[in-house]
């Protein structure tokens, strides 16, 4: 078991106990226009406006990470060197946006401008979601390499047992890693199909490439594990700061947590315990999409099991906010908030991710309001990953404070390089009254995270109560390691 972590502060207020370090994510699903773009025939200007507004609303609700779907069915919502433009983006697979722009590049720019991480979300194997739904582009893998595909009813997937498929997916990952300033690569749980379950479709591949396995189920799991391990290696050799996370189905085996539902270990061939124990993920993000007291898959049983097995990797919980915040949801209206509370009181749980973003950006059933007012009312830093980088940046230099009729202005200079050669990515500004303990673990005292390159903070005097204040500023690097603090003051507001 890893050692936890981050002090949970309890405040005398209406806010829920909030940690200073918490991953607060939202899945932005592009397949079938679930979240963005709202339609596949919007203009470039409309798409960019929608993206900006959605990201702004997520940020304003307390979200600090966007998991943005860029590959839905062997297509691309970015300028790919391997796959065609997505049908869900332009209404015709292979057609680029006109006027041209790159949605992934724009998503990275907007997210970083708003101090959110951007994780590029890929479906690794799904090639055709619904056969015949639309015309495939000539450079789609189903046209170029039909021999790489497995057919299941109306769905086609890349055959995980083929070395050519393995190499194809790795090349796509390398391509995105080298060309985009992403913070993470994220996979969902579409490996082998949910239904119908694979039977003999991959028998030829097993006969040819079994690698000594005699049990085809073990071979299937190993196909996935091999690819995940190699992707992790490619990420860390290319851009070590980029995080790798996977979002498996919430039940692995029923025997593990006392559930009675679909077993992803035997049907999807997900083996998350191997990913965690092998240390080739940085975070695990299980989809715990059921109620606390669900008959076959109770959240109250699954959460502590995942927390127990998460080992030395971060655990972020996937919540089904689009169902539980929906207007017609018949269950406990506080279900999502009860789950957040349980997360925060359970050791080894490092945050939440909500499916999907529109439940927040459209404020279904007041969900975003309550997040902002109570559960995410304080700024949270994403949890640091000490196995990737444990060296903090140097603190801000030459901190000064001045006062005018309208503002308190805090200024500082760029520090020197840290021991690992890194400069700060941004800065955290804390504010304390003179009679308060100067404690930067108190998340309620973070009043501002700067934008990249910003070295100034303006505090509006009309928004401050009378009193004497001190300001503390720290540097944060790309992986949110925090420097020692620097303080200025006092500032007297009369």
C-alpha positions, 0 to 999 in steps of 0.5 A, spaced: 500 500 500 502 506 498 502 512 503 497 517 503 498 523 501 494 530 502 491 533 508 484 533 508 482 540 511 475 541 514 473 548 514 467 551 518 463 553 512 458 550 508 463 547 503 465 540 503 472 538 506 476 539 500 483 537 499 489 541 496 491 536 491 485 532 487 484 530 480 477 533 477 476 531 470 471 531 465 470 526 459 469 530 452 466 525 448 466 527 440 463 520 438 456 521 435 457 528 437 455 526 445 459 533 447 462 536 442 461 538 437 454 538 438 453 537 430 457 534 425 456 540 420 458 546 424 462 551 421 469 552 424 468 558 428 462 555 431 466 549 433 471 553 436 466 557 440 463 551 442 469 548 445 471 555 448 465 556 452 464 548 454 472 549 457 470 555 460 464 552 464 468 546 466 473 550 469 468 555 472 465 549 475 472 547 478 474 542 473 482 541 472 483 536 467 479 535 460 479 528 457 478 530 450 476 524 445 481 525 439 480 518 436 473 514 436 473 509 430 480 509 427 479 516 425 482 523 428 480 529 431 487 532 429 491 532 423 493 525 423 499 522 419 495 515 419 488 516 419 482 520 416 478 526 419 473 524 423 465 523 420 463 526 427 467 532 426 465 534 419 460 530 417 464 526 412 470 522 414 476 524 411 474 531 410 478 536 414 475 543 417 474 549 412 477 554 414 482 549 416 484 548 424 486 543 428 481 541 434 486 537 438 491 543 438 486 548 439 483 544 445 490 544 448 491 551 447 484 553 450 485 548 456 492 550 458 490 558 457 485 556 463 489 552 467 487 545 465 490 539 463 489 536 456 489 528 456 488 526 449 483 520 449 483 514 444 479 508 443 485 503 441 482 498 437 475 500 435 475 501 427 467 501 425 462 503 430 456 501 426 457 498 419 454 502 414 453 508 418 457 513 413 462 512 407 469 510 410 474 514 407 479 511 402 485 511 407 481 508 413 484 502 416 478 498 414 479 500 406 487 499 407 487 493 411 481 489 412 485 483 414 487 487 420 479 487 422 475 482 426 467 483 425 462 483 430 455 484 428 455 491 425 462 493 429 469 492 427 475 492 431 482 492 430 485 485 431 489 485 438 493 479 436 496 482 430 503 485 430 501 489 425 496 492 429 500 493 435 505 497 431 500 501 427 497 503 434 504 505 437 505 509 431 499 513 432 501 514 439 508 517 437 505 521 432 501 525 437 506 525 442 511 528 438 506 534 435 502 536 440 503 539 447 498 534 451 499 532 458 496 525 458 494 519 453 488 516 456 484 510 453 477 507 455 475 500 456 473 498 448 478 493 447 475 486 445 467 487 444 462 488 450 457 484 445 457 479 442 463 476 446 469 474 441 469 467 440 473 464 434 474 470 430 481 471 432 483 463 432 487 464 426 491 470 429 492 465 435 494 459 431 500 464 428 502 468 433 500 465 440 507 466 443 507 459 446 500 461 450 495 455 450 489 458 453 486 463 448 483 468 453 490 468 457 493 470 450 488 475 449 489 479 455 497 479 454 495 482 447 492 488 451 498 488 456 503 488 451 501 494 448 499 498 454 506 496 457 510 498 450 505 505 449 508 507 456 515 506 454 514 510 448 511 515 452 516 516 457 522 515 452 519 521 448 516 526 453 516 523 460 512 528 463 506 526 459 501 521 463 498 515 461 491 513 464 486 507 462 479 507 464 477 500 465 470 497 466 468 498 474 468 490 475 474 486 473 472 479 477 465 479 481 469 475 486 474 481 488 469 486 491 463 481 492 459 484 486 454 480 481 455 483 474 459 483 467 466 481 468 471 485 464 477 480 465 473 475 461 469 479 456 473 485 455 480 482 457 482 488 461 487 486 466 488 492 470 491 489 476 497 487 471 497 495 469 498 497 476 503 492 479 507 492 472 507 500 473 505 501 466 500 506 467 500 513 471 493 513 473 487 508 473 480 511 472 475 505 473 468 507 471 464 506 477 457 508 474 453 505 479 449 507 485 452 506 492 447 501 494 446 498 487 444 491 487 449 487 483 455 493 483 454 497 489 459 503 489 460 502 496 463 496 495 467 497 489 470 503 491 474 501 497 476 495 493 479 499 487 483 503 493 486 497 496 489 495 489 491 501 486 498 501 489 503 506 487 499 509 482 493 514 482 486 512 482 481 517 479 474 514 479 469 515 473 462 517 475 456 517 470 454 524 471 450 524 465 445 519 468 445 521 475 444 528 474 439 527 468 432 530 469 429 524 469 433 520 474 429 516 479 434 515 484 437 519 490 438 526 487 445 527 492 448 520 489 454 523 485 455 528 491 455 522 496 460 518 492 465 524 492 464 525 499 466 517 500 472 518 495 474 524 499 474 519 506 477 513 503 485 513 503 488 512 496 482 515 492 485 521 488 480 524 484 474 524 480 472 524 472 465 525 470 462 522 464 460 526 460 462 533 460 455 536 458 452 534 465 457 540 467 457 545 462 449 544 461 448 544 469 444 538 469 439 539 475 444 544 478 450 539 478 455 544 476 452 549 481 453 545 486 460 543 484 462 550 484 458 552 490 460 546 495 465 541 493 469 544 488 469 551 491 476 551 492 482 551 487 485 544 487 492 542 484 492 535 480 496 530 485 503 530 483 506 524 481 513 523 484 515 517 480 515 521 474 518 528 477 519 529 484 524 535 483 520 542 485 521 548 481 525 554 484 521 559 488 519 566 485 524 571 485 524 578 488 517 578 490 514 585 491 507 588 493 504 595 492 497 598 493 493 603 489 486 605 490 483 599 486 488 594 487 493 590 491 498 588 486 503 582 487 509 582 482 515 577 482 520 575 477 522 568 474 526 564 478 533 560 476 532 553 473 531 548 478 536 542 478 532 538 473 533 544 468 525 546 468 522 553 469 515 554 473 509 552 469 505 557 473 504 560 480 500 559 486 498 565 490 495 564 497 492 570 501 492 570 509 489 575 514 494 577 519 491 572 525 491 566 520 496 561 520 500 561 514 499 554 512 499 553 504 496 546 505 490 550 506 486 549 500 481 555 501 487 560 501 489 559 494 486 565 491 489 564 484 493 560 479 497 564 474 496 563 466 503 560 463 508 566 463 504 570 468 508 573 474 503 578 477 496 578 481 491 583 482 487 583 488 481 587 487 480 592 494 473 592 493 472 585 494 476 585 500 474 585 508 478 590 512 484 587 515 491 586 514 493 581 509 499 577 507 501 574 500 504 567 499 507 565 492 509 558 490 512 556 483 509 549 480 512 545 474 509 541 469 507 536 474 505 540 479 511 539 484 511 545 488 516 550 490 518 553 497 513 559 499 515 566 498 511 571 502 510 579 502 506 583 506 503 586 510 498 590 506 492 594 510 485 594 508 482 600 511 
